[in-house]
Amino acid sequence: MTRRSFQRSVALSCAFASGWFMLSAFSTLAVAPSFNRDVAGSLPAATDTSALSITVRTCPAGYDPGKVGADYRRDCTRPAGDTTFHLNQEGSNGPSASTGTSGSAPQESTVNFSGFAAGRYVVEADAPSEIVSAFIGGCASNARSFEGYPFMPFAQVVNGSVTIELLPGEKLTCEWYQIAAKK
């Protein structure tokens, strides 16, 4: 596998100031959001437009997704809080969307970006102050397979952002897990 093809298959690499965000795609993602915000892309469109959907959940303070027995789909059910995502390309600011809140009820908040050209984008997150790090637990795509992807979690978030390369016509759905600060 060449370096370029590896970058395309990884899909996301993110970071917060105090930790990494990772993404793993070992199972099909089931999305049943309490809040769902659609943002039509204001970035250049192509004939085969791409889309990105991010479901956000919050993990307990000090959560370690790499620990033996960790299951973030089971363990991370806390409310997502109000996290705003920005989808930017080098030199230009793109659309943004917020997860919203639903009080203290566990939720799967989802933001959607659609109608933009394939290419490299930076996904930036403005998370609540109690969030210290994040990782991507998994992704599903209509244009490529992540089956057998060996890393758990899938990607780390660095400094609140991740770089992603979307393929023409790709519909990518990812799970974004935030880790709360220890009290």
Secondary structure, DSSP 8 states (H G I E B T S, - for coil): --HHHHHHHH-EEEEETTEEE----SS------SSEEEEE--S---SS-EEEEEEEEEE-TT--TTSTT--HHHH--B---S-EEEEEBTTB---EEE----TTS---EEEEEEEE-SEEEEEEEE--TTEEEEEEEEEEESS---TT---SSSEE-BTTEEEEEE-TT-EEEEEEEEEE---
